[in-house]
C-alpha cells in the first residue's frame, strides 16, 4: 500500500476516525441496525438478505447503500414498513424476526434468489454502488507507488483506484459511471467493503471531489 493522503474522509496514514468495529456477535446482540453501522451483525444481516434474494454482490461489515436498499425491499415485500414508515430501511426487531423466520417470499422470489447466488460467484460484469473518496500522490512524504507498483509520480493523470481486494481484485479494470475506466492498482487501510479511493492529479482536485456515491462496474 502506498503512503498517501486521502481527502473527503477523516483519514491520515491509514488511521480512520469513524464507526468502531464491534466484536463478533449475533444479529440480535446489536439491536437495530441502520445506515453507517459497521459490525459483524451487518455481515450476518447481508448474508441473510442475500440468501433470500434481496442483497446482491459481495457482503462485508458496513451498512452501506446496497444494504439499505436490500432492507427496504425486504420490508416492503413482507409488509413490515414502507417509504412512509418511521423505520423504513432500519433493521429493527420486527425486520430481524422476519428474516430469521419463515419467509413470505413467493416461489418465484426464491427461484430468483438461487439465480442471484450463481451470478454473484464472480465480480466480473457486476455493477455496484460504492462510496468514493479521492487521493493524490502530491503530498509531503508520499511515495507515489501503489500496492501493485504503479508510479503515480510519473503520471499524475493515471486512472488508478484503491480498492478492497476482497471486493474488487487488484489488477481489475473497472468502469466508474460518468468518469471513465480505471485500474484497481492500490489499497488503503480505510478502503474496505463498498468503498473505493480514486487517484486524482492534485490536492485541489481531491478536495473538490469530496465524498460521493458512484456506480462501479468490474469490466475484467
N, C-alpha and C positions, 0 to 999 in steps of 0.2 A: 504494500500500500504506500503510495507516495505521500510525503508530508505535504499538506496543503491547507489552505484557508477556505472555509465554507462561509457562505453568506445566506441570509434568509432563515437561518436557524441559529440557536444559541450553542454553537459548537466551536471548540478550538482544540486543535491537535487531537481530534478523536474523542474529546470529552463532551458528553451530551448533557444538557440541562433540560430534562423532560420528565415524562412519567417513569417512575421507578419500576423495575422488574419485580414481579411478585414470585413467591415460592410456588412450587408445584402444588396444585390443589384441584379439586373438582369444581365444576361449574357452580354448584350451589354454595360452595365456600366463599365465593366472591360476591354473592348477591347480584344485583342488577349490573349489567354491563352496557356501556354506551360508547359513542364515538370518541376516539382518542385513548381509550383504555389499552394498556399493554400488560398482559399477564398470561399465564398458562391456560387459564379458563377460556380466554378468547380463542386460543388454538383449538380447544375442545369444542367450543361453540361452532367454529368454522368447519371442523371435521363433521360434526353432526348435521349442519346445514348442507354440506356437500353431499353427504350420504342421502339426503332427502331431495337432492336436485336443485337446491336454491343457491348454493355458493359455487362459483366456477373459478378455476385457476388454482395456484399454489396457496396453501394455507401457511399461517405464521402465528404470531402472538399479538399483532396490532389490530385493533378495531378501527379499520380504515373505511374508505368509500365502498369497497366491494362487500365488506361485512355489513355495513349499514344497509345497503341495497338488498342483500340477502335476507336480513332480519325483517325488513319492511315487507318484502314479497311473501315471506312465510306468515307474518302476522295477518296480512290481508287474505291470503289463501285459507287461513284457518279461523277467520273471523275473530281474531284477538284484538286487533287495532286497525286503524285506518289513518289516512292523512289528517283527519280532523281530531284524532286522539292525542292526548297529552303525552303518551309514552310510545308514540309511533317511532320505531327504529331503536327502541331501548329493549334489550334482552332481560326483562324482569322475570319474576317468579312464574307468571302465567305462561309467558313465552317458553321459558325453560321447561316447565312441566309438559307443555305440548310437544316440545322437541324430544323429551325423554320418554313420552308415552307413545301410544299408537297414533299414527299419522292419519289425518283426514284426506290425504292426497289420493287422487283417483289413480286407477291402474295406469292411465296414460301418463300421469306425472311421474310415477315410479319408473316406468319404462324410460322416460326422459332422463331420470337420474342415472340410470345404468349407462345410457348413451354418453352422458356428460363425463362419467368416470373414465370411459375408454378414450374420449377425445382429449382429456387433460393429462394423458400419460406423457406428453411432451410439450414443452413451452413453444415449440416452433409453430408459427402461424397464429398464436394466441394473442389477443388484444386485451390489455389490462389497463385499468385506471390506476395511475400511480401518483404519489406526491413527489414533486420535483423541486429541488433547490439548485443553485449554481455555484461553481467554484472556479478559481483561476490559479495558474502557476505563478502569477505575478504577485509574489508576496515574499517578504524577508524570511530567509531560512527554508523556503520551499525547494525541494529538489527538482520538481518538474518531471519526475519519472514516475509513470503509472505502475500499477501492480503487474502489468504484462510487459513492461519495459519500453512503453512509448515515451519518447522525449518531447514533452509539450513545449519545452523552451525553443525547440527548432520549428514548431508550428503552432503559434498561438491561436490559429483558427481551426485546429484539428477537431473534428466531430467525434468526441470521446465522452462517454458517460461512466460514472461509477455505479456499480450495482451490487446487490446481494447475490453472490454466485449460486446460492441455493434456489433462487427465483429465476434469474437470467444468467445462464452460464457465461463465464468470461470468454471473449472471442466472438460472441454472437453479434450479428448485425441486427440492429433494431431500428424501427421507424417511429419517430415521435410526430404525432399528428400536428400539422401546421409548422413544423420546424425542420423536418428532413430526416436523413438517415445517419445513424451514429454507430460507433463500435463500442461494445461493452468491454472496456480495457482497464478499468480501475475499480477499486473497492474503497470502503471507508468505514471507520468504527461505528458511525451512526447511520450508515446506509444499510438498512435491513428491511426484510419483508417487502412491502409495497412502496418503497422509497428509492429514488434514483437521484444522482447528483450530476448535473450537466456542465461540462467544461465550456468556459467562455473566455474570450481573449483578455479582458481587463477587469479590474475590481469594480469599476463603474458599471460594467455590463452585468456583473454578478449581483450588485446591489439592486440594479434596475429589474432584474428577473424576479428576485424575492422568492416566494414560495407559491406554487400553484399546482393544481391537478392537471395531468396530461394523459392522453391515450397513447399507450406504447404497444407496438406490435413486434414480436420477435420474427424477423424475416428468415434468418438461418443461423 
